[in-house]
Amino acid sequence: MTGIRVLRWGEPVVKHRARPPRDRAGARGVARAYAVAVAIASLLLALAAPLRAQDPRIADLTVEGSTVPLRLVGYGLVVGLDGTGDRSMASRDGGMTVQAVVNLLRRFDLAVPPELLRTQNVAAVLVTAEVNPYLRPGGRFVTHVAALGDARSLRGGVLWVTPLVAGPTGPAFATAQGPLVIDEAPMEANVRWRRSSSIPVNHATIPDGGVLEAELPKPTIEAGSKLFLKEPDLATAQRIAAAINAALGEGKAKVEDPGAVALTLTGTTDEKAEAYGKLRELRIRTTQRNSVFVDARSGLVVAGGDAPVGAAVVRQGRIVLAITGPAPAAGATAPAPAIPDSLPVGADAIALRLPVGTSVLEVTAALRAVDASPADVAAILLALRQVGALPIEVIVR
């Protein structure tokens, strides 16, 4: 991990003979921000407890074998940009964006020479979507839009009506259009919202922007259908099979492997549909995954935040994190961030000291309180895992 310095606990460090005086007002601000962040983290952990206690449904853990999403794709134009569209002129006729605009105008009986067109307000884009095979004509779905040319930003654009196909030579099953919705999550914590309009954005979504217009080939409920686990796990597959057999009768479900449970549904089509609907609502007890999931775009811990952290010292850029000292007694208030006494920090360093046993969510809250970037948060958690202070898997998504 480039730029990360990991110090194992007990490893000698260089002490500075002189340390610049600390900004007391700045330290109080950090401590105040940390206290608020820890309070929010504690509330999130308290709210997460009853959610973990509720057993999920089989429908939440599996996908029916014939319910494979249909992926659609299309080539379209985003219009209404404020001079941030495609700029390149790949050939004398203006390139693919200009040609697409020319073809679009021809549909309205307008003939415009390509050399007279400028596409600064237009961008060529690729439109993608996933559609449930049971969706009927008129049903709506989410579409994703990404720049295909050299547009500087898609902010403020509107997607022109775009046919969506399953393959290059296949028929169009749906169309997509509408204003683009920009996801602001990738912005760093120190970027002001008033400057958000100047940040280039080359991808966006259109909620309910797609409309199915043609009938899709519908899968049928087969007697020997299967359930595919979204996250293969042998123990979970066995619990699913046991729950189905207990509700519908022995022999109705059998584990094939950690990722599949075979079903044997008998009777008429209506009876099979009724049995399948019943088994989807069955709840089972799952084994909580011993992992920490980190959202790399926002730096937030989205799961496994109650995992404790052991003793370690990690330096990432200007941030020095020391997990040291005994954990606070039950009911005691966690100490505010402070500069450790034995860390080689510079005048511009930001140092935090937390007790052993602090949860991952509280560590994340302390880091965000000092405006650590999402990349820094993910890198520090990975470093804690590497040095052994976090003995569970860290997954960055």
C-alpha positions in Angstrom: 0.0 0.0 0.0 1.8 3.1 -1.2 2.1 6.0 1.2 1.2 3.9 4.3 3.5 3.4 7.1 2.6 0.6 9.5 4.3 0.4 12.9 3.8 -2.8 14.9 3.1 -2.3 18.5 6.3 -2.4 20.5 8.4 -1.3 17.6 10.8 1.6 18.6 10.0 4.9 17.0 12.0 8.1 16.8 11.1 10.8 19.2 11.3 14.5 18.3 13.2 16.7 20.6 11.0 19.6 19.9 7.4 19.7 18.9 5.6 22.8 17.5 2.9 24.2 19.8 -0.5 22.8 19.1 -3.4 24.9 18.0 -5.7 24.7 21.0 -8.7 26.0 19.1 -8.1 23.5 16.3 -7.7 20.7 18.8 -11.0 21.6 20.6 -12.7 21.6 17.2 -11.4 18.2 16.3 -12.4 16.9 19.8 -15.9 18.3 19.3 -16.3 16.8 15.9 -15.1 13.5 17.1 -17.5 13.5 20.0 -20.4 14.1 17.7 -19.2 11.5 15.2 -18.8 8.9 18.0 -22.3 9.7 19.2 -23.7 9.1 15.7 -21.6 5.9 15.4 -23.0 4.6 18.7 -26.6 5.4 17.6 -26.0 3.5 14.3 -24.7 0.4 16.2 -27.7 0.5 18.5 -30.1 0.7 15.5 -28.2 -2.1 13.7 -28.7 -4.6 16.5 -32.4 -5.2 16.0 -31.9 -5.4 12.2 -29.3 -8.2 12.6 -31.7 -10.0 14.9 -34.4 -10.3 12.2 -33.9 -13.4 10.1 -34.0 -12.7 6.3 -36.4 -14.4 3.9 -35.3 -17.0 1.4 -36.3 -14.5 -1.3 -33.6 -12.1 0.0 -30.9 -14.6 -0.1 -31.5 -16.4 -3.4 -32.3 -16.0 -7.1 -34.7 -18.4 -8.8 -32.9 -20.3 -11.5 -34.9 -19.0 -14.4 -35.0 -15.4 -13.2 -31.8 -14.3 -15.0 -31.9 -10.5 -15.6 -31.9 -9.4 -19.2 -29.1 -6.9 -19.9 -29.9 -4.1 -22.3 -27.6 -1.6 -24.0 -28.0 1.3 -26.3 -26.2 4.2 -28.0 -27.7 7.6 -27.4 -27.2 11.3 -27.1 -27.3 13.6 -24.1 -28.4 17.1 -25.0 -28.7 20.3 -23.1 -25.1 20.5 -21.8 -23.6 23.8 -20.9 -20.7 23.7 -23.4 -19.2 20.5 -21.8 -20.1 18.1 -24.6 -18.0 16.2 -27.1 -15.2 18.4 -28.7 -13.2 16.1 -30.9 -13.5 16.2 -34.7 -12.3 12.7 -35.6 -12.8 13.3 -39.4 -13.9 15.8 -42.0 -17.5 14.9 -41.3 -17.2 15.7 -37.6 -17.0 12.2 -36.0 -19.6 9.9 -34.5 -21.4 12.5 -32.4 -21.9 14.9 -35.3 -23.1 12.0 -37.5 -25.5 10.9 -34.7 -27.0 14.4 -34.6 -27.3 14.5 -38.4 -29.1 11.2 -38.4 -31.4 12.4 -35.6 -32.3 15.5 -37.5 -33.0 13.6 -40.7 -35.8 11.8 -38.9 -37.5 15.2 -38.7 -36.8 15.9 -42.3 -34.1 18.4 -41.5 -30.9 18.2 -43.6 -27.9 20.0 -42.0 -24.4 19.7 -43.4 -22.1 18.0 -40.8 -19.4 20.7 -41.2 -21.9 23.3 -39.8 -22.6 21.4 -36.6 -20.8 21.9 -33.3 -21.5 19.4 -30.5 -20.4 21.3 -27.4 -23.9 20.9 -26.0 -24.2 17.2 -27.0 -22.4 14.1 -25.8 -22.4 10.6 -27.2 -23.2 8.1 -24.4 -23.7 4.4 -23.7 -26.9 3.5 -22.0 -27.1 0.2 -20.0 -29.8 -1.4 -17.9 -30.9 -4.7 -16.3 -34.5 -5.9 -16.7 -36.3 -8.6 -14.8 -37.5 -11.2 -17.3 -41.0 -11.1 -15.7 -41.4 -7.3 -16.3 -44.4 -6.5 -18.6 -44.6 -3.9 -21.3 -45.1 -0.5 -19.7 -42.9 -1.4 -16.7 -40.1 1.0 -15.8 -36.5 0.4 -14.7 -33.4 2.3 -13.8 -30.9 3.1 -16.6 -27.2 4.0 -16.4 -25.5 6.5 -18.7 -21.8 6.9 -19.3 -19.9 9.2 -21.7 -18.6 7.5 -24.8 -16.6 10.5 -26.3 -14.5 13.2 -24.8 -17.3 15.2 -23.1 -16.0 17.1 -20.1 -19.1 16.6 -18.0 -22.7 15.3 -18.4 -24.0 17.5 -15.6 -27.4 19.1 -16.4 -28.0 16.9 -19.5 -31.1 15.1 -20.8 -30.9 11.8 -22.5 -32.6 11.7 -25.9 -35.0 8.8 -26.5 -32.7 5.8 -27.0 -33.6 2.3 -28.1 -32.3 -0.5 -25.9 -31.4 -3.9 -27.3 -30.1 -7.2 -25.9 -27.6 -7.7 -28.7 -26.1 -5.7 -31.6 -28.4 -7.3 -34.2 -31.4 -8.0 -31.9 -34.7 -6.1 -31.7 -35.3 -3.2 -29.4 -37.1 -4.3 -26.3 -37.2 -0.9 -24.5 -36.4 2.8 -24.7 -34.8 5.2 -22.3 -34.9 8.9 -21.9 -35.0 11.6 -19.3 -32.9 14.1 -17.2 -29.7 12.7 -15.7 -29.3 12.3 -12.0 -25.7 12.9 -10.8 -24.4 10.9 -7.8 -22.4 13.3 -5.6 -21.0 10.5 -3.4 -17.5 10.5 -4.9 -16.8 14.0 -3.7 -14.2 14.4 -1.0 -15.1 15.6 2.4 -13.2 18.9 2.0 -14.9 19.8 -1.2 -17.6 22.5 -0.7 -21.0 21.9 -2.1 -21.0 25.3 -3.7 -18.2 24.0 -6.0 -20.0 20.8 -6.9 -21.2 22.3 -10.3 -17.5 22.6 -11.4 -16.7 18.9 -10.8 -16.6 16.8 -14.1 -19.1 14.0 -14.1 -19.0 11.4 -16.9 -21.6 9.0 -15.6 -25.1 9.3 -14.2 -28.4 7.4 -13.7 -32.0 8.0 -14.7 -34.4 6.5 -12.1 -37.4 4.9 -13.9 -35.8 6.2 -17.2 -36.3 3.0 -19.1 -39.7 1.7 -20.3 -40.2 -1.8 -21.6 -42.1 -1.7 -24.9 -42.0 -5.3 -26.2 -42.8 -8.6 -24.6 -39.8 -10.5 -23.2 -39.4 -14.3 -23.4 -40.9 -15.4 -20.1 -39.3 -18.2 -18.1 -41.7 -20.9 -16.8 -41.8 -22.5 -13.4 -40.2 -25.9 -14.0 -40.7 -29.0 -11.8 -36.9 -29.3 -11.2 -36.1 -25.6 -10.8 -33.3 -24.3 -8.6 -32.5 -21.6 -6.1 -29.1 -19.9 -6.6 -27.6 -18.3 -3.5 -26.5 -14.7 -3.9 -23.6 -15.4 -1.6 -22.7 -19.1 -1.8 -22.4 -20.6 1.7 -22.9 -24.3 2.6 -24.4 -23.7 6.0 -26.9 -21.2 4.5 -27.8 -23.6 1.7 -28.5 -26.4 4.2 -30.7 -24.1 6.3 -32.7 -23.1 3.2 -33.2 -26.8 2.2 -34.2 -27.7 5.8 -36.7 -24.9 6.0 -38.3 -25.8 2.7 -38.6 -29.5 3.5 -40.2 -28.6 6.9 -42.8 -26.4 5.3 -43.6 -28.3 2.0 -42.6 -31.8 2.9 -39.5 -34.0 2.8 -37.7 -34.3 -0.6 -38.9 -30.9 -1.9 -35.4 -29.3 -1.6 -31.9 -30.7 -1.8 -28.5 -29.0 -1.5 -26.4 -29.4 -4.7 -23.5 -27.3 -3.6 -22.8 -24.1 -1.6 -24.4 -22.0 -4.3 -27.5 -24.0 -5.4 -30.5 -25.7 -3.9 -32.5 -28.0 -6.2 -36.3 -27.9 -5.9 -38.8 -30.6 -6.8 -42.3 -29.0 -7.1 -45.2 -31.1 -8.1 -48.8 -30.5 -9.2 -50.3 -28.1 -11.6 -48.8 -24.8 -12.6 -50.9 -22.9 -10.1 -49.9 -25.3 -7.4 -46.2 -24.9 -8.3 -46.5 -21.1 -8.2 -48.3 -21.2 -4.9 -45.6 -23.5 -3.4 -42.8 -21.3 -4.8 -44.4 -18.1 -3.4 -44.7 -19.8 0.0 -41.1 -21.0 0.2 -39.8 -17.5 -0.8 -41.4 -16.0 2.3 -39.8 -18.6 4.7 -37.3 -17.0 7.1 -34.0 -18.7 8.1 -31.2 -18.0 10.5 -28.0 -17.0 8.7 -24.4 -16.9 9.9 -23.2 -13.3 10.2 -20.2 -12.8 8.0 -17.1 -11.9 10.0 -16.0 -9.1 7.7 -15.9 -5.3 7.5 -17.4 -3.8 4.4 -16.1 -0.3 3.5 -17.7 1.9 0.9 -14.7 3.3 -1.0 -16.7 6.1 -2.5 -17.9 7.6 0.8 -15.5 6.1 3.3 -18.3 4.8 5.4 -18.4 1.4 7.0 -21.6 -0.2 5.8 -21.3 -3.5 7.7 -19.3 -5.1 10.4 -18.8 -1.8 12.2 -18.9 -3.3 15.7 -15.6 -5.3 15.2 -13.0 -4.3 17.8 -9.5 -3.0 16.8 -6.3 -4.1 18.5 -3.1 -2.2 19.3 -1.4 -0.7 16.3 0.1 2.5 14.9 -0.6 3.5 11.3 0.4 6.5 9.4 -1.3 7.5 6.1 -0.1 10.8 4.7 -0.6 13.4 7.3 -2.8 11.2 9.5 -1.3 9.2 12.4 -3.6 6.8 14.1 -2.5 5.1 17.4 -4.7 2.4 18.9 -3.2 2.1 22.4 -4.0 1.9 26.1 -6.8 0.0 27.9 -10.4 0.2 26.8 -12.6 2.6 28.8 -14.8 1.2 31.5 -18.4 0.4 30.8 -20.4 3.6 30.7 -17.3 5.8 30.5 -16.9 8.4 27.8 -14.4 7.7 25.1 -11.4 10.0 25.2 -11.0 12.8 22.7 -8.3 12.5 20.0 -4.9 13.4 21.2 -1.3 13.4 19.8 0.5 10.3 21.1 3.7 10.9 23.1 5.9 8.6 21.1 5.0 9.2 17.5 7.3 10.9 14.9 4.8 13.5 13.7 5.5 16.7 12.0 4.1 20.2 12.3 1.3 19.6 9.8 0.4 16.0 11.0 -3.0 15.1 12.3 -2.7 12.5 15.1 -5.4 10.5 16.8 -5.1 8.2 19.8 -7.9 5.7 20.6 -8.1 2.9 23.2 -7.7 -0.8 22.4 -11.0 -2.3 21.6 -12.5 0.7 19.8 -14.9 -0.4 17.2 -14.3 0.0 13.5 -17.2 2.4 13.2 -15.8 4.6 15.9 -12.3 4.6 14.2 -14.0 5.6 11.0 -15.9 8.4 12.8 -12.6 9.7 14.3 -11.0 9.7 10.8 -13.9 11.5 9.2 -13.9 14.0 12.0 -10.5 15.2 10.8 -11.6 15.2 7.2 -9.8 12.0 6.1 -10.7 11.1 2.5 -12.5 7.9 1.7 -9.3 6.5 0.2 -7.4 7.3 3.4 -10.1 5.6 5.5 -10.0 2.4 3.4 -6.2 2.4 3.3 -6.0 2.7 7.1 -8.4 -0.1 7.7 -6.5 -2.3 5.3 -3.3 -1.5 7.1 -4.8 -2.4 10.4 -5.8 -5.7 8.9 -2.3 -6.2 7.5 -0.6 -5.6 10.9 -3.0 -7.9 12.7 -4.9 -5.3 14.7 -8.1 -6.2 12.8 -8.3 -10.0 12.7 -11.2 -10.1 10.2 -11.5 -9.6 6.5 -11.7 -6.0 5.2 -13.6 -5.7 1.9 -13.5 -2.4 0.1 -16.3 -1.8 -2.5 
